[in-house]
């Protein structure tokens, strides 16, 4: 079995070092922004579900 001596950037796909997820500072910043956006959407979805659940429970009373 052959072990990889490099990885690919999770943002742009270029080759980067084994211990790194990204190849440059720009890619790190872009990945951090993507993670913040994904987290915001997750919170929005959970909030919408909570509001719908509360509305449903209040309507049942």
C-alpha angles and dihedrals in degrees: 000000000000119000119216115244093196142033133215125246112258090220108041104009097238120141115271137171121290095251095046131083094197135038102221146010090261091056091046090053092047091049091049090051091049091051092050091049092048090049091050091052090048091053091047092052092048090048092050091049090049092050092049091048092050091047090050093049093047091049090052093057 
